[in-house]
């Protein structure tokens, strides 16, 4: 073979070896190449390029098929790049996803550009598989995006302090958020560390510098700290910083990287919460109520000083103890333990409290009355975290309440049950009798000679008698029975589950006990007896009041039949029926008052001698108009009115009519109008008050025409009360007459204590004046005494001319009786007088 041929063969062999070497290198490096001759439409691919594209080795596809491996978008981009390279000679460097057949989807870096000149012009392309780096880069970018989102949305700034020994040592790098955290618009990433330090509050600079230095020391803890930053506008913000030091293999610090975020609002809220907590703590420490808190298991977590004092437990000792051990509640009456209110609250999840009347058993054994309330403590989600028990010592208040309640139901003088409480117990006993047929009994008591003690020894002595009587009555019945003082010297008792016969024996025993009782006052001894009425309390009555009325009627009957005795109810008792008739009068009188069916008559009182001046003078007399039109005289109803305390109401009605008549103008002139004042009315404070009010309104001049008649017996038995009343009325202009004078056993000496204006001689001395020398002597004596005292005498019951002449002879000043004028309805008399005028 010639040398040229041998040389050519050697060159070809060397080229082939180089080609195979380059192919192996490309395959090992994951690099493939292809070129495109646009004029010849020729595409050349290396085997490694085929492998990258997922094509069989040595198979050359069309350019379009090759480009489609990169998908529609990638194919379009590469096609445009090829054209720019051919025309403008521009290259490209891109990363495109590629469908590599069996190798799946890969990411190829495609770098291309023009190569050659003229007819040899072509575009060469090199491809590199960058799937793994692209994935890592994509994940890194995704991570960075998430980090940026987190820091941006959370207002977190990122910073880094360069610690390497270089020209950048000590430089501080900030992201945009760091600038905003310091109150400035972002302007670059580099910050002078000294400038940053000047932004710190002067009081926080040392702490921040110390924290950074501690983190940089070998083995130092990570940087954690908070400091205040001064914004350019003068405001202060609180930033929290967290950082870590990155070190080399030798432990030398390379850089300090970290983050900052604004905790100003959180610190403000924390400070506010601390202030509120402190305020709450101070409040709970100083309030008068006791406060105890527990956890969800009912264990004590805290007590304020008041709770410590009331329970006897210190806060340290009570910590962790069950609430039921620290707050031990019992019932007030039986001293039985009460259920733990804290546990009940935690179980139900609702506020609760102990029953009324609970007491707290303290650690030292002391008992205190308490009021309490327990409420659950919940979190924002509504879960029960524990309970708060608030309680207070109400021992004094409960003692005062018990005293008030006792006073409301008991008589303060005797300690017995009062009328209101008695009536409630009576109603309960009556309802029980109607419900189950049980038998009970009622006793009504009235002291027989109590007024003698009151009048002769004074009210203090009377009060002592009432107390001693109450003790004897209460001692004479069973413990379950009720003894009550109804008012004055009236008492009553309820004997539970007691037959009428047994009640009679109890009543007789009490009557005998009282018969032996003597009240000693100085040298005086008073025998105080009692009249007792006994009536059954069962279902036979319409209501409980009916049973009480029957017992009271029996008591009055016993009093009328001689006193100091027992009267037992019987359905056929005539005396009792008479008393019941009086009871019926009570209802009739009350109805008449309500329906305004009372009327007034007037009986003239005339001068015994000399002409009548024509002015109206006389005594007003009360009449009852029945519904059928008939009229009832006071003799029929006044005994019942006196006995059942209606007389003061009737007397007030009469007084109001008399004053109203004296107020009128244009009426016939009135010289005198007399109205009667009963014995009960003399003691009635309401009558006294109304009389004062009416007379004040009337004025002294007109009041002088009003005469109040008080019976001699009533005045003497209530001498002090009568004297005060008379003095008050006369001071207001009214005149006072002592009615029925001579009928009592009084002496003339009492007249000195009673500043009256008239003596009305009782009719029993006037009727037989012409035939009875004693009556003549009595009337003569009355006239002489009246003349001595400067009083006017009035003779009642003048019925014959002879008696009238004798009265004139004896010197009586005024006369009144049927001879002169029969009582006449006041309205008729006024009408006649107006016509005559």
C-alpha positions in Angstrom: 0.0 0.0 0.0 1.3 3.4 -0.9 2.2 5.9 1.8 -0.6 8.3 1.0 -3.1 5.5 1.4 -1.5 4.3 4.5 -1.6 7.8 5.9 -5.2 8.3 5.0 -6.2 5.0 6.6 -4.4 5.9 9.7 -6.2 9.3 9.8 -9.5 7.7 9.4 -8.7 5.2 12.1 -7.7 8.0 14.5 -10.8 9.9 13.7 -13.0 6.9 14.4 -11.2 6.3 17.7 -11.7 10.0 18.6 -15.4 9.8 17.7 -15.9 6.7 19.8 -14.0 8.3 22.7 -16.1 11.5 22.4 -19.3 9.4 22.3 -18.3 7.5 25.4 -17.4 10.7 27.1 -20.7 12.3 26.1 -22.7 9.2 27.4 -20.8 9.3 30.6 -21.4 13.0 31.0 -25.1 12.7 30.0 -24.5 15.0 27.1 -26.0 14.5 23.6 -25.4 16.5 20.4 -27.2 17.0 17.2 -26.9 19.3 14.3 -29.3 20.7 11.6 -28.4 21.6 8.1 -31.3 23.7 7.0 -30.4 23.9 3.3 -29.9 20.1 3.0 -32.7 19.4 5.5 -30.3 17.0 7.1 -30.5 16.1 10.9 -27.6 14.3 12.5 -27.8 12.9 16.1 -25.2 11.3 18.3 -26.0 8.0 19.9 -26.0 9.8 23.3 -28.5 12.3 22.0 -30.8 9.4 20.9 -30.4 8.0 24.4 -31.3 11.3 26.0 -34.4 11.6 23.7 -35.4 8.0 24.3 -34.8 7.0 20.6 -33.1 3.8 19.4 -29.4 4.3 18.7 -28.7 5.1 15.1 -32.3 6.0 14.3 -32.5 9.5 13.0 -36.0 11.0 13.2 -37.3 14.0 11.4 -36.7 17.4 12.9 -40.4 17.8 13.6 -40.5 14.4 15.4 -37.4 15.4 17.5 -39.0 18.8 18.4 -42.3 17.1 19.5 -40.3 15.3 22.2 -40.3 18.7 24.0 -44.0 19.1 23.8 -46.0 21.8 21.9 -44.6 24.8 23.8 -41.0 23.5 23.7 -41.2 22.5 20.0 -42.4 26.0 19.1 -39.7 27.6 21.1 -36.9 25.4 19.6 -38.2 25.9 16.1 -38.1 29.7 16.5 -34.6 29.4 18.0 -33.4 27.4 15.1 -34.7 30.0 12.6 -33.0 32.8 14.6 -29.7 31.0 14.6 -29.9 30.4 10.8 -30.9 33.9 10.0 -29.4 36.1 12.7 -26.7 33.9 14.0 -28.2 34.0 17.5 -27.7 31.2 20.0 -29.8 30.0 23.0 -29.6 28.2 26.3 -32.8 26.9 27.8 -34.1 24.1 30.0 -37.1 22.2 28.6 -39.1 19.2 29.8 -38.7 16.3 27.4 -40.7 13.1 26.8 -37.8 10.6 26.9 -39.9 7.5 26.1 -39.1 4.7 28.4 -37.0 7.0 30.5 -40.0 9.1 31.3 -40.2 12.8 31.5 -36.8 14.5 31.9 -35.5 18.0 32.0 -32.9 18.8 29.4 -30.7 21.8 29.1 -30.6 22.6 25.4 -27.8 24.9 24.2 -27.5 25.8 20.5 -26.0 28.2 18.0 -24.8 28.6 14.4 -21.7 26.8 13.2 -19.8 27.0 9.8 -19.9 29.3 6.9 -21.5 29.2 3.5 -22.5 25.8 2.3 -21.1 24.3 5.5 -23.5 26.5 7.6 -25.3 24.5 10.2 -26.8 24.8 13.7 -25.2 22.7 16.4 -27.2 21.7 19.5 -25.9 20.2 22.7 -28.3 18.6 25.3 -27.6 17.9 28.9 -29.9 15.9 31.3 -30.4 18.3 34.3 -33.5 16.5 35.7 -32.1 16.1 39.2 -30.6 19.6 39.6 -33.9 21.0 38.2 -35.9 19.1 40.8 -33.7 20.3 43.6 -33.8 23.8 42.3 -37.6 23.7 42.0 -38.0 22.3 45.5 -35.6 25.0 46.8 -37.6 27.7 45.0 -40.8 26.3 46.4 -39.3 26.2 49.9 -38.1 29.8 49.5 -41.5 30.9 48.3 -43.2 29.3 51.3 -40.6 30.9 53.6 -41.2 34.3 51.9 -44.9 33.8 52.3 -44.6 32.9 55.9 -42.3 35.7 56.8 -44.3 38.2 54.8 -47.7 37.2 56.2 -46.3 36.9 59.7 -44.4 40.2 59.5 -41.1 38.3 60.1 -37.9 39.9 59.0 -34.8 37.9 58.1 -31.3 39.2 58.9 -27.7 37.9 58.8 -24.5 39.1 60.5 -21.3 38.3 58.6 -18.6 37.0 61.0 -15.9 35.8 58.5 -12.6 37.6 58.7 -12.9 39.6 55.5 -13.8 43.0 54.3 -17.5 42.2 55.0 -16.9 41.2 58.6 -19.5 42.8 60.8 -21.8 43.7 58.0 -25.5 43.2 58.7 -27.9 42.1 55.9 -31.6 42.8 56.1 -34.5 41.8 54.0 -37.4 44.3 53.2 -39.4 43.1 56.2 -36.6 44.1 58.6 -36.7 47.7 57.3 -40.5 47.8 57.8 -40.0 46.4 61.4 -37.8 49.4 62.1 -40.3 51.9 60.7 -38.5 52.6 57.4 -39.1 51.9 53.7 -36.8 49.2 52.3 -33.6 50.6 50.8 -31.0 47.9 50.2 -29.9 44.9 52.1 -26.8 46.1 53.8 -27.1 47.8 57.2 -24.4 49.3 59.4 -24.5 47.3 62.7 -23.7 50.5 64.6 -26.6 52.2 63.0 -28.9 49.4 64.0 -27.6 49.6 67.6 -28.5 53.3 67.7 -32.1 52.4 66.7 -32.5 50.4 69.9 -33.9 52.0 73.0 -31.1 53.3 75.2 -32.2 51.2 78.0 -32.1 48.0 75.9 -28.8 48.4 74.0 -26.6 46.8 76.7 -29.0 43.8 76.9 -29.1 43.3 73.1 -25.3 43.5 72.8 -24.9 41.1 75.7 -27.3 38.6 74.0 -25.4 38.7 70.7 -22.0 38.3 72.5 -23.4 35.3 74.5 -24.5 33.6 71.3 -21.1 34.0 69.6 -19.2 32.5 72.5 -18.2 28.8 72.0 -21.0 26.6 73.3 -23.2 29.7 73.6 -26.9 29.4 73.6 -28.9 30.4 70.6 -29.8 34.1 70.4 -33.2 34.9 72.0 -34.3 38.3 73.2 -36.6 41.2 73.1 -35.9 44.9 72.8 -37.5 48.1 72.1 -36.9 49.9 68.8 -37.2 53.7 68.3 -39.0 54.5 65.1 -38.3 57.7 63.1 -41.7 59.1 64.1 -40.8 58.8 67.8 -43.0 55.8 68.6 -41.6 52.6 70.2 -42.1 49.1 69.0 -41.0 45.8 70.7 -39.2 43.3 68.5 -38.4 39.7 69.4 -35.2 38.2 67.8 -34.2 34.6 67.4 -30.9 33.6 65.8 -28.4 30.8 65.3 -24.6 30.9 64.8 -23.2 28.9 61.8 -19.7 27.6 62.5 -17.0 26.0 60.4 -15.4 22.6 61.2 -13.0 24.2 63.7 -15.9 25.8 65.5 -15.2 29.3 64.3 -18.3 31.4 63.8 -19.1 32.2 60.1 -22.3 34.1 60.4 -25.2 34.7 62.7 -28.5 34.3 61.0 -31.9 35.0 62.4 -35.4 36.5 62.3 -37.3 39.3 64.0 -41.0 39.9 64.5 -43.1 42.6 66.1 -44.5 41.6 69.5 -45.6 45.1 70.5 -49.3 44.3 70.5 -48.7 41.0 72.3 -46.6 42.8 75.0 -49.3 45.5 75.3 -51.9 42.9 75.8 -49.7 41.0 78.2 -49.1 44.2 80.2 -52.8 44.9 80.2 -53.5 41.4 81.3 -50.9 41.6 84.0 -52.4 44.9 85.2 -55.9 43.5 85.1 -54.6 40.4 86.9 -52.9 42.6 89.5 -56.1 44.7 89.9 -58.2 41.6 90.2 -55.8 40.1 92.7 -55.8 43.3 94.8 -59.6 43.5 94.5 -60.0 39.9 95.6 -57.5 40.4 98.4 -59.4 43.5 99.7 -63.1 42.7 99.1 -65.3 41.6 102.0 -66.4 38.4 100.3 -64.5 35.2 100.5 -63.3 33.7 97.2 -62.1 30.2 96.6 -61.1 28.8 93.2 -60.6 25.2 92.1 -59.3 23.3 89.1 -61.5 21.0 86.9 -61.0 18.2 89.4 -62.4 20.3 92.3 -59.0 20.8 94.0 -58.3 24.2 95.6 -56.0 26.5 93.6 -56.4 29.8 95.5 -58.1 31.5 98.5 -58.3 35.1 99.3 -57.6 36.4 102.9 -61.3 36.4 103.8 -61.7 32.8 102.7 -58.6 31.9 104.7 -60.0 33.5 107.8 -63.5 32.0 107.5 -62.3 28.5 106.6 -59.3 28.4 108.9 -57.1 27.2 106.0 -54.1 29.1 104.8 -53.6 29.4 101.0 -50.6 27.2 101.1 -52.3 24.5 103.2 -55.4 24.5 101.1 -53.5 24.3 97.8 -54.4 21.0 96.1 -57.0 20.0 98.7 -60.5 18.9 97.7 -62.8 21.9 98.0 -65.2 19.8 100.1 -62.5 19.5 102.7 -61.7 23.2 102.9 -65.3 24.4 102.5 -67.3 22.0 104.7 -71.0 23.1 104.7 -73.6 21.8 107.1 -77.3 22.4 107.6 -78.2 24.9 110.3 -80.8 22.8 112.0 -79.5 19.2 112.0 -75.8 19.9 111.5 -75.9 17.4 108.7 -73.2 17.7 106.0 -74.5 19.2 102.8 -73.5 18.2 99.3 -70.4 19.8 97.9 -71.6 22.8 95.8 -68.3 22.9 93.9 -68.5 19.3 92.7 -72.2 19.8 91.8 -71.2 22.9 89.7 -68.4 21.0 88.0 -70.6 18.1 87.2 -73.5 20.1 85.9 -71.5 22.9 84.4 -74.1 25.4 85.8 -74.0 27.9 88.6 -75.3 26.6 91.9 -75.5 27.4 95.6 -76.1 25.8 99.0 -79.7 25.7 100.4 -80.8 28.5 102.6 -79.7 28.2 106.2 -76.3 26.7 105.5 -73.4 27.0 108.0 -69.7 26.6 107.4 -67.7 24.4 109.7 -64.3 26.0 110.0 -61.1 24.1 110.6 -61.1 25.2 114.2 -64.6 23.8 114.7 -66.3 27.2 114.6 -69.6 27.6 112.9 -70.5 30.5 110.7 -73.7 31.2 108.8 -72.8 31.7 105.1 -74.4 32.6 101.8 -72.6 31.3 98.7 -72.7 31.0 95.0 -70.6 28.8 92.7 -70.0 29.3 89.0 -67.9 27.3 86.5 -64.8 28.8 85.0 -64.7 28.2 81.2 -62.1 28.8 78.5 -62.9 30.4 75.1 -64.1 27.1 73.8 -66.5 26.6 76.7 -64.6 23.9 78.4 -64.9 23.9 82.2 -61.5 24.7 83.7 -62.6 24.9 87.3 -65.0 26.7 89.6 -65.1 29.9 91.7 -66.9 29.8 95.0 -67.9 33.1 96.5 -69.2 33.1 100.0 -69.7 35.6 102.9 -70.2 35.5 106.6 -73.9 36.3 107.3 -74.0 35.2 110.9 -74.9 38.6 112.2 -77.4 39.3 109.4 -79.0 35.9 109.9 -79.2 36.5 113.6 -80.8 39.9 113.0 -83.1 38.3 110.4 -84.1 35.6 112.8 -84.8 38.2 115.4 -86.8 40.3 113.0 -88.7 37.2 111.9 -89.3 36.2 115.6 -90.5 39.7 116.4 -92.8 39.6 113.4 -94.4 36.4 114.7 -94.1 36.9 118.5 -95.4 39.3 121.1 -92.4 41.4 122.3 -93.8 41.7 125.8 -94.6 38.1 126.7 -92.6 36.2 124.1 -95.7 34.3 123.0 -96.9 33.9 119.4 -98.7 37.1 118.3 -102.1 37.3 116.5 -100.8 37.2 113.0 -98.7 34.0 113.6 -101.6 32.5 115.6 -104.0 33.0 112.8 -101.6 31.3 110.3 -101.2 28.3 112.7 -105.0 28.3 113.2 -105.6 28.2 109.5 -103.1 25.3 109.1 -104.7 23.3 111.9 -108.1 23.9 110.4 -107.1 22.7 107.0 -105.4 19.6 108.5 -108.6 18.8 110.4 -110.7 19.1 107.2 -108.2 17.1 105.2 -107.6 14.1 107.6 -110.5 14.4 110.1 -108.2 15.1 113.0 -109.6 16.9 116.1 -108.0 19.9 117.8 -109.3 22.4 120.3 -109.2 26.2 120.8 -109.0 28.0 124.1 -109.8 31.7 124.4 -108.7 33.5 127.6 -109.7 36.9 129.0 -108.2 38.1 132.3 -110.8 39.0 134.8 -109.4 41.8 137.0 -106.4 43.0 134.9 -107.7 46.6 134.6 -107.5 47.1 138.4 -103.8 46.4 138.3 -103.3 48.6 135.3 -105.2 51.5 136.7 -104.0 51.4 140.3 -100.4 50.3 139.8 -99.5 51.6 136.3 -98.7 50.1 132.9 -95.4 48.7 134.1 -97.1 46.6 136.7 -99.7 45.5 134.1 -96.9 44.4 131.7 -95.4 42.3 134.5 -98.8 40.7 135.1 -99.1 39.9 131.4 -95.6 38.3 131.4 -96.3 36.1 134.5 -99.7 35.1 133.1 -98.1 34.1 129.8 -95.5 31.9 131.6 -98.3 30.1 133.5 -100.4 29.5 130.4 -97.5 28.2 128.4 -96.4 26.0 131.3 -99.9 24.5 131.5 -100.0 23.1 127.9 -97.9 20.6 125.9 -94.8 21.6 124.0 -96.4 21.1 120.6 -99.4 23.4 121.5 -99.5 27.1 120.7 -100.2 29.8 123.2 -100.6 33.3 121.8 -101.3 36.8 123.1 -103.9 38.4 120.7 -103.7 41.8 122.2 -104.3 43.6 125.5 -105.2 41.0 128.1 -106.6 38.5 125.5 -104.9 35.2 125.0 -105.7 32.1 123.0 -104.3 28.6 122.6 -104.4 25.8 120.0 -104.3 22.3 121.4 -103.3 19.9 118.6 -104.8 16.4 118.4 -106.9 17.1 121.5 -110.5 16.1 122.1 -113.0 18.6 123.5 -113.2 16.7 126.9 -109.4 16.7 127.2 -109.3 20.4 126.3 -111.9 21.1 129.0 -109.6 19.4 131.6 -106.6 21.4 130.4 -108.6 24.6 130.5 -109.9 23.9 134.1 -106.3 23.2 135.2 -105.2 26.6 133.8 -108.2 28.3 135.4 -107.3 26.8 138.8 -103.7 27.8 138.3 -104.7 31.4 137.6 -107.1 31.4 140.5 -104.2 30.7 142.9 -102.1 33.4 141.3 -101.7 36.7 143.2 -99.9 39.8 142.0 -98.1 41.7 144.8 -97.4 45.4 144.3 -96.0 47.0 147.5 -98.6 46.3 150.2 -101.3 45.5 147.7 -102.3 42.0 146.5 -104.3 41.4 143.4 -106.2 38.3 142.5 -106.0 37.8 138.8 -108.5 35.2 137.5 -109.2 34.2 134.0 -112.3 33.3 132.0 -111.8 30.6 129.4 -113.8 29.6 126.4 -113.3 26.1 124.8 -114.3 25.2 121.3 -113.6 22.4 118.9 -111.3 23.0 115.9 -112.5 20.5 113.3 -114.2 20.3 110.0 -117.7 21.3 111.2 -116.9 25.0 110.8 -117.0 27.0 107.6 -113.6 28.5 108.3 -111.0 28.8 111.0 -112.3 32.3 112.0 -115.7 30.7 112.8 -114.0 28.3 115.3 -112.2 31.3 116.9 -115.4 33.3 117.2 -117.1 30.3 118.9 -114.2 30.1 121.4 -114.4 33.8 122.0 -118.2 33.6 122.5 -117.6 30.9 125.1 -115.1 33.1 126.9 -117.4 36.0 127.0 -120.2 33.8 128.3 -117.9 32.5 131.0 -117.1 36.1 131.9 -120.8 37.1 132.1 -121.7 34.1 134.2 -119.4 35.1 137.0 -115.8 35.1 135.7 -113.0 32.8 136.7 -114.6 29.8 135.0 -114.5 27.6 131.9 -117.3 27.6 129.3 -117.2 24.7 126.8 -118.9 25.0 123.4 -122.2 23.2 123.0 -124.6 23.5 120.1 -127.7 24.1 122.3 -126.2 26.6 124.8 -128.7 29.5 125.0 -126.1 32.0 126.5 -123.7 31.1 123.8 -126.4 31.7 121.1 -127.0 35.1 122.6 -123.3 35.9 122.3 -123.4 34.6 118.8 -126.2 37.1 118.1 -123.8 39.8 119.2 -121.2 38.4 116.8 -123.8 38.7 114.0 -124.3 42.4 115.0 -120.6 42.9 114.3 -121.1 41.9 110.7 -124.2 44.1 110.4 -122.5 47.1 111.9 -119.5 46.8 109.6 -121.8 46.5 106.6 -123.7 49.5 107.7 -120.6 51.5 108.0 -119.4 50.5 104.6 -122.8 51.2 103.1 -123.3 54.5 105.0 -126.6 53.4 106.6 -126.1 55.2 109.9 -128.2 58.3 110.7 -128.3 60.9 113.4 -131.2 62.1 115.5 -131.1 65.2 117.8 -132.8 65.7 121.1 -132.9 69.3 122.2 -131.3 70.5 125.4 -133.1 73.6 126.8 -132.5 76.2 129.5 -134.3 75.1 132.7 -135.6 78.7 133.1 -135.7 81.8 131.1 -136.4 82.3 127.3 -134.9 80.1 124.6 -132.7 82.2 122.3 -133.8 80.1 119.3 -130.3 78.7 118.6 -130.0 75.0 118.1 -128.7 73.0 121.0 -129.0 69.3 121.7 -127.4 65.8 121.9 -126.7 63.8 118.7 -128.0 60.3 118.9 -126.9 57.4 116.6 -129.5 55.3 114.6 -129.0 52.4 112.2 -131.1 52.3 109.1 -131.7 48.6 108.1 -132.0 47.7 104.5 -135.7 47.3 104.8 -136.0 50.9 105.9 -136.5 50.2 109.6 -134.5 52.1 112.2 -132.6 50.5 115.1 -131.8 52.3 118.3 -128.3 52.1 119.8 -129.4 50.0 122.8 -129.7 47.1 120.4 -126.2 47.3 118.8 -124.0 49.3 121.1 -123.2 46.4 123.5 -121.9 44.4 120.6 -120.0 47.4 119.3 -118.4 47.9 122.7 -117.5 44.3 123.1 -116.0 43.8 119.7 -114.2 47.2 119.5 -116.4 48.8 116.9 -117.4 51.7 119.2 -114.4 53.9 118.3 -115.3 53.6 114.6 -118.9 54.6 115.3 -117.8 57.5 117.5 -115.4 58.8 114.8 -118.3 58.7 112.3 -120.6 60.8 114.6 -117.7 63.3 115.4 -117.1 63.8 111.7 -120.8 64.5 111.0 -121.0 67.0 113.9 -117.9 68.9 112.8 -119.1 68.9 109.2 -122.4 70.5 110.5 -120.5 73.2 112.4 -118.5 74.0 109.3 -121.5 74.8 107.3 -122.6 78.4 106.7 -126.2 79.6 106.1 -127.5 76.9 108.5 -129.6 77.8 111.6 -127.2 79.1 114.3 -126.0 76.3 116.6 -125.4 76.9 120.3 -124.2 73.4 121.2 -124.0 69.9 119.7 -123.2 67.1 122.1 -121.6 63.8 120.9 -121.0 60.7 123.1 -117.5 59.2 123.6 -117.5 55.6 124.7 -115.1 54.0 127.2 -113.2 52.2 124.4 -113.0 55.4 122.3 -111.4 57.1 125.3 -108.5 54.7 124.9 -108.4 54.9 121.1 -105.3 56.8 119.8 -106.8 57.0 116.3 -109.9 58.8 117.7 -107.7 61.2 119.7 -105.7 62.1 116.6 -108.7 62.6 114.3 -110.4 64.7 117.0 -107.4 67.0 117.2 -107.2 67.3 113.4 -110.9 68.1 113.1 -110.9 70.6 115.9 -107.8 72.3 114.5 -109.6 72.7 111.2 -112.8 73.9 112.9 -111.1 76.7 114.9 -111.6 77.6 118.5 -114.7 79.8 117.9 -116.8 77.1 116.2 -115.2 74.3 118.3 -116.8 76.0 121.4 -120.2 74.8 120.1 -119.0 71.1 120.3 -119.5 69.2 123.5 -117.9 65.8 124.1 -119.8 63.6 126.6 -117.8 61.1 128.6 -119.6 58.8 131.0 -118.5 59.1 134.6 -117.6 55.4 134.9 -115.4 55.5 131.8 -113.6 58.6 133.1 -113.0 57.2 136.6 -111.7 53.8 135.4 -109.3 55.5 133.0 -108.7 58.6 135.1 -105.2 59.5 133.6 -106.2 58.9 130.0 -109.5 60.8 130.5 -107.7 63.8 132.1 -105.2 64.0 129.2 -107.9 63.7 126.5 -110.1 66.3 128.2 -107.2 68.8 128.5 -106.3 68.4 124.9 -109.9 68.9 123.6 -110.6 71.9 125.8 -107.3 73.5 124.6 -108.7 73.3 121.1 -112.0 75.0 122.1 -114.4 72.0 122.7 -116.4 71.6 125.9 -116.6 68.5 128.0 -119.6 67.0 129.8 -119.4 64.3 132.4 -122.3 62.1 131.4 -124.5 59.9 133.7 -123.0 61.6 136.8 -123.9 59.9 140.0 -124.4 56.5 138.4 -121.0 55.3 139.5 -119.3 54.9 142.8 -117.0 57.8 142.3 -116.4 60.5 144.8 -116.6 64.2 144.2 -112.9 64.3 144.7 -112.3 63.0 141.1 -113.9 66.1 139.7 -110.7 67.9 140.7 -108.7 65.8 138.3 -111.2 66.2 135.5 -111.5 69.7 134.1 -115.0 69.3 132.7 -117.6 72.0 131.8 -120.9 70.3 132.4 -122.3 67.7 134.7 -125.2 65.6 133.2 -127.1 64.1 136.1 -128.0 60.5 135.5 -131.7 59.9 134.7 -132.2 57.5 137.6 -132.1 60.4 140.0 -134.5 62.5 137.9 -137.4 60.1 137.1 -138.4 59.6 140.8 -137.4 63.1 142.0 -140.9 63.9 143.3 -141.3 60.7 145.3 -137.8 59.8 146.5 -136.2 62.1 149.1 -132.8 60.4 148.5 -132.9 61.4 144.8 -133.8 65.0 145.8 -130.9 65.0 148.2 -128.5 63.6 145.5 -129.6 66.1 142.9 -129.3 69.0 145.4 -125.8 67.8 146.2 -124.8 67.5 142.6 -126.0 71.1 141.9 -124.1 72.5 144.9 -120.9 70.8 143.8 -121.3 72.0 140.3 -122.0 75.5 141.4 -118.9 75.4 143.6 -116.7 74.2 140.7 -118.3 76.6 138.3 -119.9 73.9 136.2 -123.2 73.8 134.4 -125.7 71.1 135.4 -127.9 69.2 132.9 -130.8 67.0 134.0 -131.7 64.0 131.8 -134.9 62.1 131.4 -137.3 65.0 132.3 -140.7 63.6 131.5 -143.2 65.5 133.7 -144.0 69.2 134.5 -143.6 68.6 138.2 -140.1 67.2 137.8 -139.2 70.2 135.6 -140.5 72.7 138.2 -138.5 70.8 141.0 -135.4 70.9 138.9 -135.8 74.7 138.4 -136.3 75.0 142.2 -133.1 73.0 142.9 -131.1 75.3 140.5 -130.4 72.9 137.6 -129.2 74.9 134.6 -130.4 72.9 131.6 -132.9 70.1 131.0 -133.4 67.3 128.5 -136.2 64.8 128.1 -139.3 63.6 126.4 -141.4 66.4 128.1 -139.5 69.0 126.2 -138.4 67.3 123.0 -138.5 63.8 121.6 -135.4 62.8 119.5 -136.0 63.8 115.9 -134.1 63.0 112.7 -131.4 65.7 112.3 -132.2 66.3 108.7 -135.9 67.0 109.4 -135.1 69.3 112.3 -132.6 71.3 110.2 -135.2 71.6 107.4 -137.8 72.9 109.9 -135.3 75.3 111.4 -134.3 76.7 107.9 -138.0 77.2 107.1 -138.6 79.0 110.4 -135.6 81.2 109.7 
